[in-house]
Amino acid sequence: MSKFVLMEFNNNISDALISIGKNVKKLRLKKEYTQQDLAFYSECERCTISNIERFNCEGINLKTLIKISIVLEVNLEELFK
C-alpha cells in the first residue's frame, strides 16, 4: 500500500469519526437527552458517549453504534452523514 493511499485512508477514518461524533451529539440534544441518558438507554458507559462526541472513538464497535442509533430513533447511516 502506498504512503498516499494510507494517508487518504486515515483521513477518511478521521472524517467518519468526526461525522459520527457531531451527529450523535446533535441527535442526542434534539431528543433532550444527557450523555448519561443516552448511555443508560443504549447500555453503555457515559464515557463512551463522551468519547464519541469528542471524536475519540477509534475503539467503538458496531454493536454500540447500532444501539445508539436505535435509542436515537435513526437509521445507522444517519450517524455517518
N, CA, C and O atoms as a Tinker XYZ file with bonds, in Angstrom:
   324  protein
     1  N      0.851000   -1.170000    0.000000    73     2
     2  CA     0.000000    0.000000    0.000000    64     1     3
     3  C      0.896000    1.232000    0.000000    63     2     4     5
     4  O      1.823000    1.340000    0.802000    81     3
     5  N      0.610000    2.144000   -0.898000    73     3     6
     6  CA     1.444000    3.346000   -0.989000    64     5     7
     7  C      1.175000    4.286000    0.184000    63     6     8     9
     8  O      0.129000    4.218000    0.831000    81     7
     9  N      2.121000    5.141000    0.435000    73     7    10
    10  CA     2.008000    6.114000    1.513000    64     9    11
    11  C      0.804000    7.032000    1.288000    63    10    12    13
    12  O      0.106000    7.384000    2.238000    81    11
    13  N      0.560000    7.421000    0.023000    73    11    14
    14  CA    -0.562000    8.299000   -0.301000    64    13    15
    15  C     -1.894000    7.612000   -0.001000    63    14    16    17
    16  O     -2.793000    8.226000    0.573000    81    15
    17  N     -2.023000    6.353000   -0.384000    73    15    18
    18  CA    -3.260000    5.607000   -0.146000    64    17    19
    19  C     -3.505000    5.457000    1.346000    63    18    20    21
    20  O     -4.638000    5.597000    1.806000    81    19
    21  N     -2.461000    5.177000    2.101000    73    19    22
    22  CA    -2.579000    5.038000    3.548000    64    21    23
    23  C     -2.992000    6.351000    4.198000    63    22    24    25
    24  O     -3.821000    6.357000    5.108000    81    23
    25  N     -2.417000    7.473000    3.739000    73    23    26
    26  CA    -2.801000    8.784000    4.275000    64    25    27
    27  C     -4.260000    9.082000    3.968000    63    26    28    29
    28  O     -4.985000    9.576000    4.831000    81    27
    29  N     -4.700000    8.788000    2.749000    73    27    30
    30  CA    -6.095000    9.021000    2.366000    64    29    31
    31  C     -7.032000    8.168000    3.209000    63    30    32    33
    32  O     -8.085000    8.636000    3.641000    81    31
    33  N     -6.650000    6.922000    3.441000    73    31    34
    34  CA    -7.439000    6.013000    4.270000    64    33    35
    35  C     -7.586000    6.579000    5.683000    63    34    36    37
    36  O     -8.688000    6.592000    6.232000    81    35
    37  N     -6.487000    7.046000    6.274000    73    35    38
    38  CA    -6.528000    7.619000    7.622000    64    37    39
    39  C     -7.365000    8.893000    7.665000    63    38    40    41
    40  O     -8.067000    9.131000    8.647000    81    39
    41  N     -7.304000    9.712000    6.621000    73    39    42
    42  CA    -8.138000   10.920000    6.558000    64    41    43
    43  C     -9.612000   10.557000    6.503000    63    42    44    45
    44  O    -10.431000   11.216000    7.144000    81    43
    45  N     -9.966000    9.520000    5.749000    73    43    46
    46  CA   -11.362000    9.088000    5.663000    64    45    47
    47  C    -11.861000    8.585000    7.006000    63    46    48    49
    48  O    -13.004000    8.847000    7.380000    81    47
    49  N    -11.020000    7.868000    7.734000    73    47    50
    50  CA   -11.399000    7.400000    9.068000    64    49    51
    51  C    -11.623000    8.593000    9.994000    63    50    52    53
    52  O    -12.613000    8.632000   10.724000    81    51
    53  N    -10.719000    9.558000    9.968000    73    51    54
    54  CA   -10.863000   10.749000   10.810000    64    53    55
    55  C    -12.141000   11.502000   10.477000    63    54    56    57
    56  O    -12.855000   11.939000   11.380000    81    55
    57  N    -12.438000   11.660000    9.189000    73    55    58
    58  CA   -13.664000   12.335000    8.766000    64    57    59
    59  C    -14.894000   11.592000    9.270000    63    58    60    61
    60  O    -15.856000   12.216000    9.717000    81    59
    61  N    -14.871000   10.267000    9.201000    73    59    62
    62  CA   -16.005000    9.459000    9.664000    64    61    63
    63  C    -16.192000    9.609000   11.169000    63    62    64    65
    64  O    -17.325000    9.739000   11.634000    81    63
    65  N    -15.111000    9.596000   11.934000    73    63    66
    66  CA   -15.205000    9.748000   13.385000    64    65    67
    67  C    -15.778000   11.104000   13.761000    63    66    68    69
    68  O    -16.581000   11.207000   14.689000    81    67
    69  N    -15.371000   12.142000   13.045000    73    67    70
    70  CA   -15.896000   13.485000   13.299000    64    69    71
    71  C    -17.384000   13.534000   12.977000    63    70    72    73
    72  O    -18.165000   14.083000   13.754000    81    71
    73  N    -17.782000   12.974000   11.856000    73    71    74
    74  CA   -19.197000   12.957000   11.477000    64    73    75
    75  C    -20.031000   12.217000   12.507000    63    74    76    77
    76  O    -21.088000   12.697000   12.915000    81    75
    77  N    -19.565000   11.060000   12.924000    73    75    78
    78  CA   -20.305000   10.273000   13.918000    64    77    79
    79  C    -20.455000   11.068000   15.204000    63    78    80    81
    80  O    -21.552000   11.155000   15.755000    81    79
    81  N    -19.367000   11.645000   15.683000    73    79    82
    82  CA   -19.411000   12.408000   16.930000    64    81    83
    83  C    -20.355000   13.592000   16.870000    63    82    84    85
    84  O    -21.149000   13.808000   17.785000    81    83
    85  N    -20.270000   14.359000   15.794000    73    83    86
    86  CA   -21.161000   15.517000   15.644000    64    85    87
    87  C    -22.617000   15.087000   15.558000    63    86    88    89
    88  O    -23.489000   15.708000   16.166000    81    87
    89  N    -22.882000   14.030000   14.808000    73    87    90
    90  CA   -24.263000   13.594000   14.623000    64    89    91
    91  C    -24.854000   12.985000   15.888000    63    90    92    93
    92  O    -26.025000   13.214000   16.194000    81    91
    93  N    -24.066000   12.219000   16.620000    73    91    94
    94  CA   -24.565000   11.665000   17.884000    64    93    95
    95  C    -24.942000   12.807000   18.820000    63    94    96    97
    96  O    -26.011000   12.780000   19.430000    81    95
    97  N    -24.084000   13.798000   18.939000    73    95    98
    98  CA   -24.375000   14.924000   19.837000    64    97    99
    99  C    -25.609000   15.689000   19.369000    63    98   100   101
   100  O    -26.481000   16.009000   20.177000    81    99
   101  N    -25.688000   15.984000   18.074000    73    99   102
   102  CA   -26.833000   16.730000   17.543000    64   101   103
   103  C    -28.138000   15.970000   17.789000    63   102   104   105
   104  O    -29.123000   16.553000   18.241000    81   103
   105  N    -28.141000   14.688000   17.496000    73   103   106
   106  CA   -29.351000   13.881000   17.660000    64   105   107
   107  C    -29.698000   13.686000   19.137000    63   106   108   109
   108  O    -30.873000   13.656000   19.503000    81   107
   109  N    -28.677000   13.556000   19.980000    73   107   110
   110  CA   -28.907000   13.424000   21.425000    64   109   111
   111  C    -29.550000   14.683000   21.978000    63   110   112   113
   112  O    -30.507000   14.608000   22.749000    81   111
   113  N    -29.032000   15.834000   21.590000    73   111   114
   114  CA   -29.585000   17.105000   22.076000    64   113   115
   115  C    -30.992000   17.339000   21.537000    63   114   116   117
   116  O    -31.833000   17.913000   22.229000    81   115
   117  N    -31.251000   16.903000   20.318000    73   115   118
   118  CA   -32.583000   17.036000   19.735000    64   117   119
   119  C    -33.619000   16.271000   20.562000    63   118   120   121
   120  O    -34.761000   16.711000   20.696000    81   119
   121  N    -33.214000   15.131000   21.112000    73   119   122
   122  CA   -34.110000   14.344000   21.966000    64   121   123
   123  C    -34.077000   14.823000   23.412000    63   122   124   125
   124  O    -34.780000   14.285000   24.267000    81   123
   125  N    -33.257000   15.839000   23.681000    73   123   126
   126  CA   -33.090000   16.396000   25.016000    64   125   127
   127  C    -32.579000   15.361000   26.011000    63   126   128   129
   128  O    -33.009000   15.332000   27.164000    81   127
   129  N    -31.655000   14.508000   25.556000    73   127   130
   130  CA   -31.009000   13.522000   26.407000    64   129   131
   131  C    -29.658000   14.064000   26.863000    63   130   132   133
   132  O    -28.954000   14.748000   26.119000    81   131
   133  N    -29.324000   13.741000   28.090000    73   131   134
   134  CA   -27.951000   13.979000   28.545000    64   133   135
   135  C    -27.095000   12.825000   28.034000    63   134   136   137
   136  O    -27.608000   11.826000   27.529000    81   135
   137  N    -25.800000   12.980000   28.173000    73   135   138
   138  CA   -24.926000   11.859000   27.821000    64   137   139
   139  C    -25.252000   10.650000   28.688000    63   138   140   141
   140  O    -25.218000    9.512000   28.220000    81   139
   141  N    -25.565000   10.901000   29.942000    73   139   142
   142  CA   -25.906000    9.806000   30.861000    64   141   143
   143  C    -27.189000    9.104000   30.413000    63   142   144   145
   144  O    -27.274000    7.878000   30.468000    81   143
   145  N    -28.183000    9.871000   29.971000    73   143   146
   146  CA   -29.428000    9.271000   29.471000    64   145   147
   147  C    -29.138000    8.347000   28.295000    63   146   148   149
   148  O    -29.577000    7.197000   28.275000    81   147
   149  N    -28.398000    8.858000   27.320000    73   147   150
   150  CA   -28.102000    8.072000   26.126000    64   149   151
   151  C    -27.293000    6.829000   26.487000    63   150   152   153
   152  O    -27.528000    5.752000   25.940000    81   151
   153  N    -26.357000    6.976000   27.391000    73   151   154
   154  CA   -25.559000    5.823000   27.824000    64   153   155
   155  C    -26.447000    4.771000   28.491000    63   154   156   157
   156  O    -26.323000    3.578000   28.213000    81   155
   157  N    -27.327000    5.213000   29.355000    73   155   158
   158  CA   -28.223000    4.283000   30.049000    64   157   159
   159  C    -29.109000    3.522000   29.065000    63   158   160   161
   160  O    -29.187000    2.294000   29.110000    81   159
   161  N    -29.773000    4.258000   28.177000    73   159   162
   162  CA   -30.703000    3.621000   27.240000    64   161   163
   163  C    -29.998000    2.736000   26.213000    63   162   164   165
   164  O    -30.575000    1.760000   25.734000    81   163
   165  N    -28.756000    3.072000   25.876000    73   163   166
   166  CA   -28.026000    2.272000   24.892000    64   165   167
   167  C    -27.117000    1.235000   25.559000    63   166   168   169
   168  O    -26.355000    0.539000   24.887000    81   167
   169  N    -27.208000    1.143000   26.889000    73   167   170
   170  CA   -26.476000    0.140000   27.665000    64   169   171
   171  C    -24.962000    0.220000   27.457000    63   170   172   173
   172  O    -24.292000   -0.782000   27.208000    81   171
   173  N    -24.454000    1.439000   27.568000    73   171   174
   174  CA   -23.005000    1.626000   27.503000    64   173   175
   175  C    -22.609000    2.633000   28.584000    63   174   176   177
   176  O    -23.464000    3.142000   29.309000    81   175
   177  N    -21.345000    2.908000   28.684000    73   175   178
   178  CA   -20.845000    3.844000   29.687000    64   177   179
   179  C    -20.987000    5.289000   29.197000    63   178   180   181
   180  O    -20.925000    5.550000   27.996000    81   179
   181  N    -21.177000    6.224000   30.134000    73   179   182
   182  CA   -21.266000    7.619000   29.761000    64   181   183
   183  C    -19.983000    8.078000   29.093000    63   182   184   185
   184  O    -20.021000    8.883000   28.163000    81   183
   185  N    -18.846000    7.574000   29.558000    73   183   186
   186  CA   -17.570000    7.970000   28.956000    64   185   187
   187  C    -17.494000    7.524000   27.494000    63   186   188   189
   188  O    -16.792000    8.150000   26.700000    81   187
   189  N    -18.199000    6.461000   27.127000    73   187   190
   190  CA   -18.248000    6.033000   25.722000    64   189   191
   191  C    -18.939000    7.093000   24.883000    63   190   192   193
   192  O    -18.460000    7.442000   23.804000    81   191
   193  N    -20.064000    7.608000   25.370000    73   191   194
   194  CA   -20.785000    8.670000   24.655000    64   193   195
   195  C    -19.910000    9.917000   24.576000    63   194   196   197
   196  O    -19.818000   10.551000   23.524000    81   195
   197  N    -19.275000   10.264000   25.677000    73   195   198
   198  CA   -18.395000   11.427000   25.698000    64   197   199
   199  C    -17.262000   11.266000   24.686000    63   198   200   201
   200  O    -16.957000   12.196000   23.939000    81   199
   201  N    -16.647000   10.102000   24.662000    73   199   202
   202  CA   -15.553000    9.853000   23.713000    64   201   203
   203  C    -16.030000    9.966000   22.268000    63   202   204   205
   204  O    -15.342000   10.550000   21.431000    81   203
   205  N    -17.188000    9.417000   21.977000    73   203   206
   206  CA   -17.732000    9.506000   20.621000    64   205   207
   207  C    -17.931000   10.966000   20.233000    63   206   208   209
   208  O    -17.541000   11.383000   19.142000    81   207
   209  N    -18.537000   11.737000   21.122000    73   207   210
   210  CA   -18.825000   13.142000   20.824000    64   209   211
   211  C    -17.563000   13.996000   20.738000    63   210   212   213
   212  O    -17.592000   15.086000   20.168000    81   211
   213  N    -16.460000   13.512000   21.297000    73   211   214
   214  CA   -15.180000   14.233000   21.215000    64   213   215
   215  C    -14.287000   13.628000   20.141000    63   214   216   217
   216  O    -13.087000   13.901000   20.093000    81   215
   217  N    -14.877000   12.807000   19.281000    73   215   218
   218  CA   -14.195000   12.194000   18.130000    64   217   219
   219  C    -13.079000   11.246000   18.555000    63   218   220   221
   220  O    -12.161000   10.970000   17.784000    81   219
   221  N    -13.164000   10.758000   19.770000    73   219   222
   222  CA   -12.162000    9.836000   20.296000    64   221   223
   223  C    -12.805000    8.448000   20.395000    63   222   224   225
   224  O    -12.913000    7.880000   21.481000    81   223
   225  N    -13.221000    7.923000   19.265000    73   223   226
   226  CA   -13.987000    6.673000   19.306000    64   225   227
   227  C    -13.396000    5.601000   18.407000    63   226   228   229
   228  O    -14.130000    4.805000   17.821000    81   227
   229  N    -12.087000    5.576000   18.298000    73   227   230
   230  CA   -11.443000    4.591000   17.440000    64   229   231
   231  C    -11.747000    3.166000   17.873000    63   230   232   233
   232  O    -11.768000    2.266000   17.033000    81   231
   233  N    -11.982000    2.935000   19.149000    73   231   234
   234  CA   -12.258000    1.593000   19.633000    64   233   235
   235  C    -13.735000    1.256000   19.707000    63   234   236   237
   236  O    -14.102000    0.185000   20.189000    81   235
   237  N    -14.587000    2.154000   19.236000    73   235   238
   238  CA   -16.028000    1.921000   19.317000    64   237   239
   239  C    -16.413000    0.770000   18.390000    63   238   240   241
   240  O    -15.860000    0.632000   17.299000    81   239
   241  N    -17.363000   -0.053000   18.832000    73   239   242
   242  CA   -17.752000   -1.174000   17.982000    64   241   243
   243  C    -19.113000   -0.925000   17.334000    63   242   244   245
   244  O    -19.875000   -0.054000   17.754000    81   243
   245  N    -19.385000   -1.694000   16.328000    73   243   246
   246  CA   -20.613000   -1.533000   15.554000    64   245   247
   247  C    -21.850000   -1.778000   16.404000    63   246   248   249
   248  O    -22.862000   -1.099000   16.233000    81   247
   249  N    -21.784000   -2.732000   17.311000    73   247   250
   250  CA   -22.929000   -3.037000   18.180000    64   249   251
   251  C    -23.340000   -1.809000   18.991000    63   250   252   253
   252  O    -24.529000   -1.524000   19.131000    81   251
   253  N    -22.364000   -1.089000   19.520000    73   251   254
   254  CA   -22.656000    0.122000   20.293000    64   253   255
   255  C    -23.293000    1.188000   19.411000    63   254   256   257
   256  O    -24.253000    1.840000   19.822000    81   255
   257  N    -22.769000    1.369000   18.204000    73   255   258
   258  CA   -23.353000    2.363000   17.290000    64   257   259
   259  C    -24.779000    1.983000   16.911000    63   258   260   261
   260  O    -25.636000    2.856000   16.781000    81   259
   261  N    -25.037000    0.721000   16.738000    73   259   262
   262  CA   -26.398000    0.268000   16.416000    64   261   263
   263  C    -27.336000    0.564000   17.586000    63   262   264   265
   264  O    -28.443000    1.061000   17.377000    81   263
   265  N    -26.909000    0.266000   18.805000    73   263   266
   266  CA   -27.729000    0.561000   19.988000    64   265   267
   267  C    -28.014000    2.053000   20.090000    63   266   268   269
   268  O    -29.142000    2.456000   20.376000    81   267
   269  N    -26.995000    2.871000   19.857000    73   267   270
   270  CA   -27.171000    4.328000   19.921000    64   269   271
   271  C    -28.170000    4.785000   18.865000    63   270   272   273
   272  O    -29.044000    5.603000   19.152000    81   271
   273  N    -28.047000    4.266000   17.654000    73   271   274
   274  CA   -28.968000    4.675000   16.587000    64   273   275
   275  C    -30.400000    4.261000   16.914000    63   274   276   277
   276  O    -31.340000    4.989000   16.595000    81   275
   277  N    -30.578000    3.104000   17.544000    73   275   278
   278  CA   -31.924000    2.664000   17.937000    64   277   279
   279  C    -32.508000    3.604000   18.982000    63   278   280   281
   280  O    -33.664000    4.015000   18.879000    81   279
   281  N    -31.709000    3.942000   19.987000    73   279   282
   282  CA   -32.170000    4.844000   21.044000    64   281   283
   283  C    -32.512000    6.220000   20.468000    63   282   284   285
   284  O    -33.489000    6.847000   20.879000    81   283
   285  N    -31.705000    6.678000   19.523000    73   283   286
   286  CA   -31.944000    7.995000   18.924000    64   285   287
   287  C    -33.003000    7.945000   17.822000    63   286   288   289
   288  O    -33.357000    8.971000   17.241000    81   287
   289  N    -33.499000    6.746000   17.545000    73   287   290
   290  CA   -34.568000    6.528000   16.563000    64   289   291
   291  C    -34.179000    7.011000   15.169000    63   290   292   293
   292  O    -34.947000    7.698000   14.495000    81   291
   293  N    -32.965000    6.635000   14.751000    73   291   294
   294  CA   -32.490000    6.946000   13.400000    64   293   295
   295  C    -31.850000    5.693000   12.813000    63   294   296   297
   296  O    -31.455000    4.781000   13.539000    81   295
   297  N    -31.756000    5.666000   11.497000    73   295   298
   298  CA   -31.018000    4.595000   10.844000    64   297   299
   299  C    -29.541000    4.781000   11.145000    63   298   300   301
   300  O    -29.071000    5.904000   11.334000    81   299
   301  N    -28.819000    3.683000   11.188000    73   299   302
   302  CA   -27.387000    3.741000   11.466000    64   301   303
   303  C    -26.665000    4.690000   10.526000    63   302   304   305
   304  O    -25.734000    5.383000   10.936000    81   303
   305  N    -27.079000    4.726000    9.292000    73   303   306
   306  CA   -26.416000    5.592000    8.312000    64   305   307
   307  C    -26.526000    7.075000    8.663000    63   306   308   309
   308  O    -25.699000    7.876000    8.228000    81   307
   309  N    -27.545000    7.446000    9.449000    73   307   310
   310  CA   -27.690000    8.857000    9.869000    64   309   311
   311  C    -26.504000    9.305000   10.721000    63   310   312   313
   312  O    -26.164000   10.488000   10.741000    81   311
   313  N    -25.880000    8.372000   11.418000    73   311   314
   314  CA   -24.744000    8.731000   12.261000    64   313   315
   315  C    -23.513000    9.061000   11.436000    63   314   316   317
   316  O    -22.601000    9.732000   11.917000    81   315
   317  N    -23.482000    8.586000   10.178000    73   315   318
   318  CA   -22.307000    8.774000    9.328000    64   317   319
   319  C    -22.431000    9.951000    8.365000    63   318   320   321
   320  O    -21.461000   10.279000    7.682000    81   319
   321  N    -23.578000   10.583000    8.293000    73   319   322
   322  CA   -23.791000   11.678000    7.325000    64   321   323
   323  C    -23.027000   12.915000    7.720000    63   322   324
   324  O    -23.090000   13.928000    7.024000    81   323
